[in-house]
Amino acid sequence: MTQYLLAVHGSEDVANYPSPEEMQKAFEAVDAFNAELQASGAWVFGGGLEPASTATVVRVEDGDVLTTDGPFMETKEHIGGFWIIEAADLDAALAVAAKGSIACAQPVEVRPFQAEPEA
């Protein structure tokens, strides 16, 4: 089984949900989706993230640790949450991502983790 990152994308400039009631419905749908993933054995880890404005970037240059407030990339969309799942193949991961996208009502990017190097 391969592990995949399912990254939920959204914009902090535009309301992701038309009303607080729609947001609550999405939270409930995501809770149900999480329970389904856990029951199926596909769940590895998942969680929602605070806004990108709370990020701190850490970089080391010439041995000096530099920190910068805010997200690393200047972009309108940021990752708002994610799941790490195990799936037999990309098609299976895409099917799971479709269910996640329905649950959270946001786009979901699917990326496989790199394979472990041979020992």
N, CA, C and O atoms as a GROMACS GRO file, in nm:
protein
  476
    1MET      N    1   0.085  -0.118   0.000
    1MET     CA    2   0.000   0.000   0.000
    1MET      C    3   0.090   0.124   0.000
    1MET      O    4   0.194   0.128   0.065
    2THR      N    5   0.047   0.223  -0.073
    2THR     CA    6   0.119   0.350  -0.081
    2THR      C    7   0.048   0.452   0.006
    2THR      O    8  -0.074   0.451   0.017
    3GLN      N    9   0.126   0.540   0.068
    3GLN     CA   10   0.066   0.650   0.143
    3GLN      C   11   0.053   0.771   0.051
    3GLN      O   12   0.140   0.799  -0.031
    4TYR      N   13  -0.059   0.842   0.068
    4TYR     CA   14  -0.089   0.961  -0.011
    4TYR      C   15  -0.125   1.076   0.081
    4TYR      O   16  -0.187   1.056   0.186
    5LEU      N   17  -0.084   1.196   0.041
    5LEU     CA   18  -0.126   1.318   0.107
    5LEU      C   19  -0.247   1.371   0.031
    5LEU      O   20  -0.241   1.391  -0.090
    6LEU      N   21  -0.356   1.393   0.102
    6LEU     CA   22  -0.473   1.458   0.044
    6LEU      C   23  -0.479   1.596   0.107
    6LEU      O   24  -0.513   1.610   0.224
    7ALA      N   25  -0.445   1.699   0.031
    7ALA     CA   26  -0.434   1.836   0.082
    7ALA      C   27  -0.556   1.917   0.040
    7ALA      O   28  -0.588   1.926  -0.078
    8VAL      N   29  -0.623   1.975   0.138
    8VAL     CA   30  -0.741   2.058   0.113
    8VAL      C   31  -0.695   2.200   0.087
    8VAL      O   32  -0.624   2.258   0.169
    9HIS      N   33  -0.735   2.256  -0.027
    9HIS     CA   34  -0.695   2.391  -0.065
    9HIS      C   35  -0.811   2.488  -0.047
    9HIS      O   36  -0.926   2.454  -0.074
   10GLY      N   37  -0.779   2.607  -0.003
   10GLY     CA   38  -0.880   2.711   0.010
   10GLY      C   39  -0.815   2.847   0.009
   10GLY      O   40  -0.692   2.859   0.014
   11SER      N   41  -0.895   2.949   0.002
   11SER     CA   42  -0.846   3.086  -0.001
   11SER      C   43  -0.889   3.156   0.126
   11SER      O   44  -1.002   3.142   0.172
   12GLU      N   45  -0.797   3.232   0.184
   12GLU     CA   46  -0.832   3.311   0.301
   12GLU      C   47  -0.892   3.446   0.261
   12GLU      O   48  -0.944   3.519   0.345
   13ASP      N   49  -0.884   3.479   0.132
   13ASP     CA   50  -0.938   3.605   0.082
   13ASP      C   51  -1.087   3.596   0.053
   13ASP      O   52  -1.156   3.698   0.047
   14VAL      N   53  -1.137   3.474   0.033
   14VAL     CA   54  -1.276   3.451  -0.004
   14VAL      C   55  -1.335   3.354   0.097
   14VAL      O   56  -1.269   3.258   0.138
   15ALA      N   57  -1.458   3.378   0.137
   15ALA     CA   58  -1.523   3.286   0.231
   15ALA      C   59  -1.537   3.149   0.164
   15ALA      O   60  -1.590   3.138   0.053
   16ASN      N   61  -1.489   3.045   0.232
   16ASN     CA   62  -1.497   2.911   0.176
   16ASN      C   63  -1.638   2.852   0.187
   16ASN      O   64  -1.671   2.757   0.116
   17TYR      N   65  -1.719   2.907   0.276
   17TYR     CA   66  -1.856   2.860   0.295
   17TYR      C   67  -1.948   2.981   0.296
   17TYR      O   68  -1.914   3.085   0.353
   18PRO      N   69  -2.065   2.968   0.234
   18PRO     CA   70  -2.154   3.084   0.222
   18PRO      C   71  -2.216   3.130   0.354
   18PRO      O   72  -2.261   3.244   0.365
   19SER      N   73  -2.218   3.042   0.456
   19SER     CA   74  -2.277   3.080   0.584
   19SER      C   75  -2.217   2.995   0.694
   19SER      O   76  -2.157   2.891   0.668
   20PRO      N   77  -2.233   3.039   0.819
   20PRO     CA   78  -2.186   2.957   0.932
   20PRO      C   79  -2.254   2.819   0.935
   20PRO      O   80  -2.194   2.720   0.976
   21GLU      N   81  -2.380   2.815   0.892
   21GLU     CA   82  -2.452   2.687   0.889
   21GLU      C   83  -2.390   2.591   0.787
   21GLU      O   84  -2.380   2.471   0.813
   22GLU      N   85  -2.349   2.643   0.672
   22GLU     CA   86  -2.284   2.560   0.570
   22GLU      C   87  -2.147   2.512   0.620
   22GLU      O   88  -2.107   2.399   0.593
   23MET      N   89  -2.077   2.598   0.693
   23MET     CA   90  -1.949   2.558   0.749
   23MET      C   91  -1.969   2.445   0.850
   23MET      O   92  -1.893   2.348   0.851
   24GLN      N   93  -2.071   2.457   0.935
   24GLN     CA   94  -2.099   2.353   1.034
   24GLN      C   95  -2.136   2.221   0.965
   24GLN      O   96  -2.095   2.114   1.011
   25LYS      N   97  -2.212   2.229   0.857
   25LYS     CA   98  -2.246   2.107   0.781
   25LYS      C   99  -2.120   2.041   0.726
   25LYS      O  100  -2.109   1.919   0.727
   26ALA      N  101  -2.026   2.122   0.677
   26ALA     CA  102  -1.900   2.068   0.625
   26ALA      C  103  -1.820   2.002   0.737
   26ALA      O  104  -1.764   1.894   0.718
   27PHE      N  105  -1.814   2.066   0.854
   27PHE     CA  106  -1.742   2.006   0.967
   27PHE      C  107  -1.801   1.870   1.003
   27PHE      O  108  -1.728   1.775   1.028
   28GLU      N  109  -1.933   1.862   1.006
   28GLU     CA  110  -1.999   1.735   1.038
   28GLU      C  111  -1.973   1.630   0.931
   28GLU      O  112  -1.951   1.513   0.962
   29ALA      N  113  -1.974   1.672   0.805
   29ALA     CA  114  -1.947   1.578   0.696
   29ALA      C  115  -1.803   1.529   0.701
   29ALA      O  116  -1.776   1.412   0.673
   30VAL      N  117  -1.709   1.617   0.735
   30VAL     CA  118  -1.569   1.577   0.747
   30VAL      C  119  -1.552   1.480   0.864
   30VAL      O  120  -1.478   1.383   0.853
   31ASP      N  121  -1.620   1.506   0.976
   31ASP     CA  122  -1.614   1.412   1.089
   31ASP      C  123  -1.661   1.273   1.046
   31ASP      O  124  -1.600   1.173   1.083
   32ALA      N  125  -1.770   1.266   0.969
   32ALA     CA  126  -1.821   1.138   0.920
   32ALA      C  127  -1.722   1.073   0.824
   32ALA      O  128  -1.700   0.952   0.828
   33PHE      N  129  -1.662   1.154   0.736
   33PHE     CA  130  -1.562   1.103   0.642
   33PHE      C  131  -1.441   1.048   0.718
   33PHE      O  132  -1.390   0.941   0.684
   34ASN      N  133  -1.395   1.120   0.820
   34ASN     CA  134  -1.283   1.073   0.902
   34ASN      C  135  -1.315   0.939   0.966
   34ASN      O  136  -1.231   0.848   0.967
   35ALA      N  137  -1.434   0.925   1.019
   35ALA     CA  138  -1.475   0.799   1.081
   35ALA      C  139  -1.476   0.686   0.978
   35ALA      O  140  -1.436   0.574   1.009
   36GLU      N  141  -1.522   0.716   0.856
   36GLU     CA  142  -1.522   0.616   0.749
   36GLU      C  143  -1.380   0.573   0.714
   36GLU      O  144  -1.353   0.454   0.697
   37LEU      N  145  -1.288   0.670   0.703
   37LEU     CA  146  -1.148   0.638   0.674
   37LEU      C  147  -1.088   0.550   0.784
   37LEU      O  148  -1.018   0.453   0.756
   38GLN      N  149  -1.116   0.585   0.909
   38GLN     CA  150  -1.062   0.509   1.020
   38GLN      C  151  -1.117   0.367   1.022
   38GLN      O  152  -1.043   0.272   1.046
   39ALA      N  153  -1.247   0.353   0.997
   39ALA     CA  154  -1.309   0.220   0.997
   39ALA      C  155  -1.256   0.133   0.883
   39ALA      O  156  -1.248   0.011   0.897
   40SER      N  157  -1.222   0.195   0.771
   40SER     CA  158  -1.174   0.119   0.654
   40SER      C  159  -1.028   0.079   0.666
   40SER      O  160  -0.980  -0.007   0.592
   41GLY      N  161  -0.956   0.140   0.760
   41GLY     CA  162  -0.813   0.113   0.775
   41GLY      C  163  -0.726   0.198   0.686
   41GLY      O  164  -0.604   0.182   0.687
   42ALA      N  165  -0.784   0.291   0.607
   42ALA     CA  166  -0.706   0.378   0.518
   42ALA      C  167  -0.644   0.496   0.592
   42ALA      O  168  -0.545   0.553   0.546
   43TRP      N  169  -0.700   0.532   0.707
   43TRP     CA  170  -0.656   0.649   0.784
   43TRP      C  171  -0.516   0.628   0.838
   43TRP      O  172  -0.487   0.525   0.899
   44VAL      N  173  -0.427   0.726   0.815
   44VAL     CA  174  -0.298   0.731   0.882
   44VAL      C  175  -0.297   0.850   0.978
   44VAL      O  176  -0.264   0.836   1.095
   45PHE      N  177  -0.336   0.968   0.926
   45PHE     CA  178  -0.337   1.089   1.007
   45PHE      C  179  -0.413   1.196   0.930
   45PHE      O  180  -0.422   1.190   0.808
   46GLY      N  181  -0.467   1.292   1.000
   46GLY     CA  182  -0.532   1.404   0.933
   46GLY      C  183  -0.555   1.517   1.031
   46GLY      O  184  -0.550   1.498   1.152
   47GLY      N  185  -0.579   1.636   0.978
   47GLY     CA  186  -0.608   1.749   1.064
   47GLY      C  187  -0.629   1.876   0.986
   47GLY      O  188  -0.586   1.890   0.871
   48GLY      N  189  -0.694   1.970   1.051
   48GLY     CA  190  -0.713   2.103   0.994
   48GLY      C  191  -0.603   2.195   1.043
   48GLY      O  192  -0.545   2.173   1.150
   49LEU      N  193  -0.574   2.296   0.966
   49LEU     CA  194  -0.467   2.390   0.999
   49LEU      C  195  -0.523   2.528   1.031
   49LEU      O  196  -0.627   2.567   0.978
   50GLU      N  197  -0.454   2.600   1.116
   50GLU     CA  198  -0.487   2.740   1.140
   50GLU      C  199  -0.456   2.819   1.013
   50GLU      O  200  -0.386   2.768   0.925
   51PRO      N  201  -0.505   2.942   0.999
   51PRO     CA  202  -0.480   3.021   0.878
   51PRO      C  203  -0.331   3.036   0.848
   51PRO      O  204  -0.247   3.032   0.938
   52ALA      N  205  -0.299   3.052   0.720
   52ALA     CA  206  -0.160   3.067   0.677
   52ALA      C  207  -0.092   3.186   0.743
   52ALA      O  208   0.030   3.187   0.757
   53SER      N  209  -0.168   3.285   0.785
   53SER     CA  210  -0.110   3.402   0.851
   53SER      C  211  -0.045   3.366   0.985
   53SER      O  212   0.033   3.444   1.038
   54THR      N  213  -0.076   3.248   1.039
   54THR     CA  214  -0.015   3.205   1.166
   54THR      C  215   0.116   3.130   1.144
   54THR      O  216   0.183   3.092   1.241
   55ALA      N  217   0.154   3.108   1.019
   55ALA     CA  218   0.274   3.030   0.988
   55ALA      C  219   0.401   3.106   1.020
   55ALA      O  220   0.404   3.229   1.020
   56THR      N  221   0.506   3.031   1.048
   56THR     CA  222   0.641   3.085   1.062
   56THR      C  223   0.733   3.000   0.976
   56THR      O  224   0.731   2.878   0.985
   57VAL      N  225   0.812   3.064   0.893
   57VAL     CA  226   0.908   2.994   0.807
   57VAL      C  227   1.044   2.996   0.876
   57VAL      O  228   1.090   3.100   0.921
   58VAL      N  229   1.107   2.879   0.882
   58VAL     CA  230   1.241   2.866   0.941
   58VAL      C  231   1.337   2.827   0.830
   58VAL      O  232   1.312   2.732   0.756
   59ARG      N  233   1.447   2.901   0.820
   59ARG     CA  234   1.548   2.867   0.719
   59ARG      C  235   1.685   2.889   0.782
   59ARG      O  236   1.703   2.978   0.865
   60VAL      N  237   1.780   2.807   0.742
   60VAL     CA  238   1.918   2.821   0.791
   60VAL      C  239   2.004   2.865   0.674
   60VAL      O  240   2.008   2.799   0.570
   61GLU      N  241   2.074   2.977   0.691
   61GLU     CA  242   2.165   3.030   0.591
   61GLU      C  243   2.300   3.055   0.656
   61GLU      O  244   2.310   3.132   0.752
   62ASP      N  245   2.402   2.990   0.605
   62ASP     CA  246   2.538   3.005   0.659
   62ASP      C  247   2.542   2.979   0.810
   62ASP      O  248   2.615   3.046   0.883
   63GLY      N  249   2.464   2.881   0.855
   63GLY     CA  250   2.463   2.844   0.996
   63GLY      C  251   2.374   2.930   1.084
   63GLY      O  252   2.356   2.899   1.201
   64ASP      N  253   2.317   3.037   1.029
   64ASP     CA  254   2.227   3.123   1.106
   64ASP      C  255   2.083   3.080   1.084
   64ASP      O  256   2.042   3.057   0.970
   65VAL      N  257   2.007   3.069   1.192
   65VAL     CA  258   1.865   3.035   1.184
   65VAL      C  259   1.786   3.164   1.167
   65VAL      O  260   1.793   3.254   1.251
   66LEU      N  261   1.712   3.172   1.059
   66LEU     CA  262   1.629   3.289   1.030
   66LEU      C  263   1.483   3.247   1.034
   66LEU      O  264   1.447   3.143   0.980
   67THR      N  265   1.400   3.327   1.098
   67THR     CA  266   1.256   3.300   1.100
   67THR      C  267   1.183   3.419   1.039
   67THR      O  268   1.222   3.535   1.058
   68THR      N  269   1.077   3.389   0.966
   68THR     CA  270   0.995   3.490   0.901
   68THR      C  271   0.850   3.460   0.931
   68THR      O  272   0.806   3.346   0.918
   69ASP      N  273   0.774   3.562   0.972
   69ASP     CA  274   0.631   3.543   0.995
   69ASP      C  275   0.559   3.529   0.863
   69ASP      O  276   0.596   3.590   0.763
   70GLY      N  277   0.455   3.448   0.865
   70GLY     CA  278   0.371   3.432   0.748
   70GLY      C  279   0.410   3.311   0.665
   70GLY      O  280   0.513   3.248   0.690
   71PRO      N  281   0.329   3.279   0.566
   71PRO     CA  282   0.355   3.159   0.485
   71PRO      C  283   0.480   3.174   0.398
   71PRO      O  284   0.523   3.286   0.367
   72PHE      N  285   0.535   3.062   0.359
   72PHE     CA  286   0.654   3.060   0.274
   72PHE      C  287   0.624   3.115   0.136
   72PHE      O  288   0.700   3.195   0.082
   73MET      N  289   0.511   3.072   0.078
   73MET     CA  290   0.478   3.113  -0.059
   73MET      C  291   0.376   3.227  -0.057
   73MET      O  292   0.284   3.229   0.025
   74GLU      N  293   0.395   3.319  -0.149
   74GLU     CA  294   0.299   3.427  -0.169
   74GLU      C  295   0.196   3.377  -0.268
   74GLU      O  296   0.219   3.376  -0.389
   75THR      N  297   0.081   3.335  -0.216
   75THR     CA  298  -0.022   3.279  -0.301
   75THR      C  299  -0.159   3.308  -0.242
   75THR      O  300  -0.170   3.336  -0.122
   76LYS      N  301  -0.262   3.302  -0.322
   76LYS     CA  302  -0.398   3.327  -0.274
   76LYS      C  303  -0.456   3.204  -0.205
   76LYS      O  304  -0.539   3.217  -0.115
   77GLU      N  305  -0.413   3.086  -0.247
   77GLU     CA  306  -0.464   2.963  -0.187
   77GLU      C  307  -0.358   2.899  -0.098
   77GLU      O  308  -0.239   2.905  -0.127
   78HIS      N  309  -0.404   2.839   0.010
   78HIS     CA  310  -0.317   2.772   0.104
   78HIS      C  311  -0.379   2.639   0.144
   78HIS      O  312  -0.497   2.617   0.122
   79ILE      N  313  -0.299   2.552   0.202
   79ILE     CA  314  -0.351   2.426   0.253
   79ILE      C  315  -0.422   2.456   0.384
   79ILE      O  316  -0.364   2.512   0.477
   80GLY      N  317  -0.548   2.417   0.389
   80GLY     CA  318  -0.629   2.442   0.508
   80GLY      C  319  -0.639   2.320   0.598
   80GLY      O  320  -0.676   2.331   0.715
   81GLY      N  321  -0.607   2.205   0.544
   81GLY     CA  322  -0.612   2.081   0.619
   81GLY      C  323  -0.563   1.969   0.530
   81GLY      O  324  -0.535   1.989   0.412
   82PHE      N  325  -0.552   1.849   0.588
   82PHE     CA  326  -0.498   1.738   0.509
   82PHE      C  327  -0.534   1.605   0.573
   82PHE      O  328  -0.570   1.596   0.690
   83TRP      N  329  -0.523   1.503   0.492
   83TRP     CA  330  -0.530   1.365   0.538
   83TRP      C  331  -0.408   1.293   0.483
   83TRP      O  332  -0.362   1.324   0.373
   84ILE      N  333  -0.357   1.199   0.556
   84ILE     CA  334  -0.260   1.104   0.504
   84ILE      C  335  -0.330   0.969   0.509
   84ILE      O  336  -0.375   0.924   0.614
   85ILE      N  337  -0.338   0.906   0.393
   85ILE     CA  338  -0.409   0.778   0.383
   85ILE      C  339  -0.318   0.672   0.323
   85ILE      O  340  -0.213   0.703   0.267
   86GLU      N  341  -0.360   0.548   0.334
   86GLU     CA  342  -0.297   0.438   0.262
   86GLU      C  343  -0.399   0.389   0.161
   86GLU      O  344  -0.516   0.369   0.193
   87ALA      N  345  -0.353   0.368   0.038
   87ALA     CA  346  -0.441   0.321  -0.069
   87ALA      C  347  -0.362   0.227  -0.159
   87ALA      O  348  -0.240   0.238  -0.170
   88ALA      N  349  -0.433   0.137  -0.224
   88ALA     CA  350  -0.370   0.037  -0.310
   88ALA      C  351  -0.300   0.101  -0.429
   88ALA      O  352  -0.195   0.053  -0.473
   89ASP      N  353  -0.358   0.210  -0.482
   89ASP     CA  354  -0.300   0.274  -0.600
   89ASP      C  355  -0.359   0.414  -0.613
   89ASP      O  356  -0.443   0.455  -0.533
   90LEU      N  357  -0.314   0.488  -0.714
   90LEU     CA  358  -0.359   0.625  -0.734
   90LEU      C  359  -0.510   0.632  -0.756
   90LEU      O  360  -0.576   0.722  -0.704
   91ASP      N  361  -0.564   0.539  -0.833
   91ASP     CA  362  -0.709   0.542  -0.857
   91ASP      C  363  -0.788   0.531  -0.728
   91ASP      O  364  -0.888   0.601  -0.710
   92ALA      N  365  -0.743   0.444  -0.637
   92ALA     CA  366  -0.811   0.430  -0.508
   92ALA      C  367  -0.796   0.558  -0.426
   92ALA      O  368  -0.892   0.602  -0.362
   93ALA      N  369  -0.678   0.618  -0.429
   93ALA     CA  370  -0.656   0.744  -0.356
   93ALA      C  371  -0.742   0.856  -0.413
   93ALA      O  372  -0.795   0.938  -0.337
   94LEU      N  373  -0.758   0.861  -0.544
   94LEU     CA  374  -0.842   0.963  -0.607
   94LEU      C  375  -0.989   0.945  -0.568
   94LEU      O  376  -1.060   1.044  -0.549
   95ALA      N  377  -1.033   0.820  -0.555
   95ALA     CA  378  -1.171   0.794  -0.512
   95ALA      C  379  -1.193   0.842  -0.369
   95ALA      O  380  -1.297   0.900  -0.337
   96VAL      N  381  -1.094   0.820  -0.283
   96VAL     CA  382  -1.104   0.868  -0.145
   96VAL      C  383  -1.104   1.020  -0.144
   96VAL      O  384  -1.181   1.082  -0.070
   97ALA      N  385  -1.018   1.082  -0.224
   97ALA     CA  386  -1.010   1.228  -0.230
   97ALA      C  387  -1.142   1.288  -0.277
   97ALA      O  388  -1.181   1.395  -0.230
   98ALA      N  389  -1.209   1.222  -0.369
   98ALA     CA  390  -1.339   1.272  -0.416
   98ALA      C  391  -1.438   1.277  -0.300
   98ALA      O  392  -1.514   1.373  -0.288
   99LYS      N  393  -1.439   1.174  -0.217
   99LYS     CA  394  -1.528   1.174  -0.100
   99LYS      C  395  -1.489   1.285  -0.003
   99LYS      O  396  -1.575   1.350   0.055
  100GLY      N  397  -1.358   1.306   0.015
  100GLY     CA  398  -1.311   1.413   0.102
  100GLY      C  399  -1.350   1.550   0.050
  100GLY      O  400  -1.387   1.638   0.127
  101SER      N  401  -1.340   1.568  -0.082
  101SER     CA  402  -1.377   1.695  -0.143
  101SER      C  403  -1.526   1.724  -0.125
  101SER      O  404  -1.566   1.838  -0.100
  102ILE      N  405  -1.608   1.619  -0.138
  102ILE     CA  406  -1.752   1.636  -0.114
  102ILE      C  407  -1.775   1.676   0.032
  102ILE      O  408  -1.854   1.766   0.060
  103ALA      N  409  -1.706   1.607   0.124
  103ALA     CA  410  -1.727   1.632   0.267
  103ALA      C  411  -1.690   1.775   0.306
  103ALA      O  412  -1.767   1.842   0.375
  104CYS      N  413  -1.574   1.823   0.262
  104CYS     CA  414  -1.528   1.956   0.305
  104CYS      C  415  -1.569   2.066   0.207
  104CYS      O  416  -1.550   2.185   0.236
  105ALA      N  417  -1.624   2.028   0.093
  105ALA     CA  418  -1.669   2.125  -0.008
  105ALA      C  419  -1.556   2.213  -0.057
  105ALA      O  420  -1.575   2.332  -0.083
  106GLN      N  421  -1.435   2.155  -0.069
  106GLN     CA  422  -1.317   2.227  -0.116
  106GLN      C  423  -1.238   2.136  -0.209
  106GLN      O  424  -1.256   2.014  -0.204
  107PRO      N  425  -1.151   2.192  -0.292
  107PRO     CA  426  -1.064   2.109  -0.375
  107PRO      C  427  -0.966   2.030  -0.289
  107PRO      O  428  -0.922   2.078  -0.184
  108VAL      N  429  -0.931   1.909  -0.333
  108VAL     CA  430  -0.836   1.824  -0.261
  108VAL      C  431  -0.729   1.777  -0.360
  108VAL      O  432  -0.760   1.714  -0.460
  109GLU      N  433  -0.604   1.809  -0.330
  109GLU     CA  434  -0.490   1.766  -0.411
  109GLU      C  435  -0.441   1.631  -0.359
  109GLU      O  436  -0.436   1.610  -0.238
  110VAL      N  437  -0.405   1.541  -0.450
  110VAL     CA  438  -0.357   1.408  -0.412
  110VAL      C  439  -0.212   1.394  -0.456
  110VAL      O  440  -0.178   1.416  -0.573
  111ARG      N  441  -0.125   1.357  -0.361
  111ARG     CA  442   0.017   1.337  -0.393
  111ARG      C  443   0.069   1.215  -0.319
  111ARG      O  444   0.049   1.201  -0.198
  112PRO      N  445   0.136   1.125  -0.392
  112PRO     CA  446   0.195   1.008  -0.325
  112PRO      C  447   0.322   1.048  -0.250
  112PRO      O  448   0.393   1.139  -0.289
  113PHE      N  449   0.347   0.976  -0.141
  113PHE     CA  450   0.474   0.993  -0.071
  113PHE      C  451   0.582   0.921  -0.150
  113PHE      O  452   0.553   0.826  -0.223
  114GLN      N  453   0.705   0.966  -0.137
  114GLN     CA  454   0.818   0.900  -0.203
  114GLN      C  455   0.836   0.761  -0.143
  114GLN      O  456   0.812   0.740  -0.024
  115ALA      N  457   0.877   0.667  -0.225
  115ALA     CA  458   0.904   0.532  -0.177
  115ALA      C  459   1.029   0.533  -0.090
  115ALA      O  460   1.121   0.612  -0.112
  116GLU      N  461   1.031   0.444   0.008
  116GLU     CA  462   1.150   0.429   0.093
  116GLU      C  463   1.264   0.374   0.007
  116GLU      O  464   1.242   0.285  -0.074
  117PRO      N  465   1.385   0.427   0.024
  117PRO     CA  466   1.498   0.374  -0.054
  117PRO      C  467   1.530   0.230  -0.013
  117PRO      O  468   1.511   0.191   0.102
  118GLU      N  469   1.576   0.152  -0.109
  118GLU     CA  470   1.614   0.014  -0.081
  118GLU      C  471   1.734   0.013   0.012
  118GLU      O  472   1.826   0.094  -0.003
  119ALA      N  473   1.733  -0.078   0.108
  119ALA     CA  474   1.843  -0.085   0.206
  119ALA      C  475   1.964  -0.154   0.148
  119ALA      O  476   2.066  -0.169   0.216
   0.00000   0.00000   0.00000
